[in-house]
Amino acid sequence: QVQLVESGGGLVQAGGSLSLSCTASGGTFSRYAMGWFRQAPGKEREFVASIMWSGGLTYYADSVKGRFTISRDNAKNMVYLQMNNLKPEDTAVYYCGADKEYGAYYPRQYAGEYDYWGQGTQVTVSS
C-alpha cells in the first residue's frame, strides 16, 4: 500500500508561482509512474502532468505546458510540481497519484489509470 501526501498549496496572485510536493511512503517509489491532477469545484478531476520512473519522460496538459514543470527525486520518494505564471483558472485542489504499472510508456492522462491518491492540496490564484 502506498500513501501519498501533498503539500505546498496556498493563495497566490495571478502571475505568481507555487511549488507543490508529494511525499510517498510504502512500496517502491522508483517503480511508480506519478501524476498530478486537479479538480475545481463542480468539475471533474483533470490531468495536469505525469512523469515516468526515472524522470526522463514527462507529459503535460496543453493548458499548463510551458508554465508547469513536473519532476521527481527517487532517493527522497518525492514528486514535485513547479507552477509559474499562475492564472485564476489554475485554482483547484491538486492531487498526486501513483500508478504501479511498470514499464509501459504512455501519458496516463486519466484518473482511472492511477492506483493511489493523496488527499489533495488547495491552490487558489487571485486575479
Kinemage of the C-alpha trace (Angstrom):
@kinemage 1
@onewidth
@group {chain A} dominant
@subgroup {mainchain}
@vectorlist {calphas} color= white
{ca gln a 1} P 0.000 0.000 0.000
{ca val a 2} L 1.280 3.439 -0.945
{ca gln a 3} L 0.469 6.580 0.975
{ca leu a 4} L 0.772 9.956 -0.740
{ca val a 5} L 0.797 13.324 0.988
{ca glu a 6} L 0.702 16.595 -0.938
{ca ser a 7} L 1.917 19.923 0.386
{ca gly a 8} L 2.766 23.403 -0.814
{ca gly a 9} L -0.617 24.751 -1.807
{ca gly a 10} L -1.782 28.223 -0.909
{ca leu a 11} L -3.048 31.570 -2.118
{ca val a 12} L -1.106 33.440 -4.783
{ca gln a 13} L -1.773 36.330 -7.104
{ca ala a 14} L -2.053 35.828 -10.835
{ca gly a 15} L 1.386 35.693 -12.397
{ca gly a 16} L 2.922 34.253 -9.260
{ca ser a 17} L 4.472 30.868 -8.574
{ca leu a 18} L 3.926 27.922 -6.256
{ca ser a 19} L 5.769 24.678 -5.784
{ca leu a 20} L 3.845 21.562 -4.787
{ca ser a 21} L 5.396 18.461 -3.278
{ca cys a 22} L 4.112 14.935 -2.898
{ca thr a 23} L 5.777 12.530 -0.497
{ca ala a 24} L 5.276 8.807 -0.959
{ca ser a 25} L 5.647 6.051 1.609
{ca gly a 26} L 5.244 2.304 1.212
{ca gly a 27} L 6.016 0.398 -1.955
{ca thr a 28} L 8.947 1.021 -4.278
{ca phe a 29} L 8.615 4.622 -5.368
{ca ser a 30} L 11.026 4.354 -8.292
{ca arg a 31} L 8.716 1.790 -9.928
{ca tyr a 32} L 5.638 4.032 -9.899
{ca ala a 33} L 4.678 6.427 -12.626
{ca met a 34} L 3.484 9.595 -10.938
{ca gly a 35} L 0.978 12.210 -11.964
{ca trp a 36} L -0.554 15.476 -10.861
{ca phe a 37} L -4.249 16.140 -11.361
{ca arg a 38} L -6.517 18.952 -10.258
{ca gln a 39} L -10.181 19.358 -9.513
{ca ala a 40} L -12.084 22.619 -9.411
{ca pro a 41} L -15.499 22.879 -7.719
{ca gly a 42} L -18.183 21.302 -9.848
{ca lys a 43} L -15.697 19.886 -12.334
{ca glu a 44} L -14.120 16.511 -12.935
{ca arg a 45} L -10.584 15.722 -11.919
{ca glu a 46} L -8.317 16.682 -14.804
{ca phe a 47} L -4.825 15.725 -15.828
{ca val a 48} L -2.041 18.226 -15.254
{ca ala a 49} L 1.260 16.367 -15.712
{ca ser a 50} L 2.874 12.955 -15.364
{ca ile a 51} L 6.375 11.611 -15.061
{ca met a 52} L 7.780 8.179 -15.681
{ca trp a 53} L 10.018 6.195 -13.370
{ca ser a 54} L 13.456 7.661 -13.978
{ca gly a 55} L 12.090 11.144 -14.551
{ca gly a 56} L 13.355 11.250 -18.113
{ca leu a 57} L 9.909 11.290 -19.716
{ca thr a 58} L 7.183 13.766 -18.836
{ca tyr a 59} L 3.782 14.710 -20.207
{ca tyr a 60} L 1.732 17.872 -19.733
{ca ala a 61} L -1.782 19.089 -20.353
{ca asp a 62} L -1.869 21.758 -23.032
{ca ser a 63} L -3.277 24.241 -20.525
{ca val a 64} L -0.127 24.124 -18.374
{ca lys a 65} L 2.581 23.406 -20.933
{ca gly a 66} L 5.362 25.950 -20.666
{ca arg a 67} L 4.217 27.109 -17.226
{ca phe a 68} L 4.356 23.978 -15.049
{ca thr a 69} L 7.223 21.542 -14.548
{ca ile a 70} L 6.952 18.088 -13.013
{ca ser a 71} L 9.995 16.407 -11.517
{ca arg a 72} L 10.834 13.631 -9.086
{ca asp a 73} L 13.546 12.603 -6.666
{ca asn a 74} L 13.507 8.843 -6.260
{ca ala a 75} L 16.045 8.987 -3.426
{ca lys a 76} L 13.594 11.096 -1.411
{ca asn a 77} L 10.390 9.381 -2.617
{ca met a 78} L 9.065 12.726 -3.766
{ca val a 79} L 7.452 14.232 -6.835
{ca tyr a 80} L 7.171 17.958 -7.412
{ca leu a 81} L 5.110 20.369 -9.471
{ca gln a 82} L 6.615 23.797 -10.073
{ca met a 83} L 3.888 26.180 -11.184
{ca asn a 84} L 4.827 29.516 -12.735
{ca asn a 85} L 2.776 32.317 -14.256
{ca leu a 86} L -0.305 31.092 -12.427
{ca lys a 87} L -3.741 32.074 -13.685
{ca pro a 88} L -7.094 32.249 -11.867
{ca glu a 89} L -8.244 29.232 -13.886
{ca asp a 90} L -5.492 27.182 -12.209
{ca thr a 91} L -7.468 27.407 -8.964
{ca ala a 92} L -8.284 23.873 -7.823
{ca val a 93} L -7.422 21.128 -5.385
{ca tyr a 94} L -4.272 19.454 -6.672
{ca tyr a 95} L -3.772 15.728 -6.218
{ca cys a 96} L -0.826 13.469 -6.847
{ca gly a 97} L -1.379 9.932 -7.978
{ca ala a 98} L 0.752 6.818 -8.334
{ca asp a 99} L 0.387 4.103 -10.963
{ca lys a 100} L 2.018 0.791 -10.081
{ca glu a 101} L 2.136 -0.443 -13.675
{ca tyr a 102} L 5.818 -0.532 -14.516
{ca gly a 103} L 7.427 -0.414 -17.926
{ca ala a 104} L 4.622 0.853 -20.118
{ca tyr a 105} L 5.289 4.290 -21.543
{ca tyr a 106} L 2.106 6.296 -22.002
{ca pro a 107} L 0.904 9.636 -20.608
{ca arg a 108} L -1.556 8.311 -18.007
{ca gln a 109} L -3.916 11.220 -18.573
{ca tyr a 110} L -6.920 9.553 -16.955
{ca ala a 111} L -7.572 9.367 -13.235
{ca gly a 112} L -8.690 5.748 -13.527
{ca glu a 113} L -5.167 4.770 -14.546
{ca tyr a 114} L -3.815 5.524 -11.083
{ca asp a 115} L -3.875 3.152 -8.145
{ca tyr a 116} L -3.191 5.528 -5.273
{ca trp a 117} L -4.073 9.136 -4.471
{ca gly a 118} L -3.182 11.735 -1.909
{ca gln a 119} L -5.688 13.861 -0.045
{ca gly a 120} L -5.017 16.962 -2.144
{ca thr a 121} L -3.770 20.476 -1.533
{ca gln a 122} L -5.682 23.662 -2.338
{ca val a 123} L -4.253 26.157 -4.808
{ca thr a 124} L -6.054 29.478 -5.142
{ca val a 125} L -4.991 32.091 -7.678
{ca ser a 126} L -6.475 35.540 -7.263
{ca ser a 127} L -6.897 37.949 -10.149
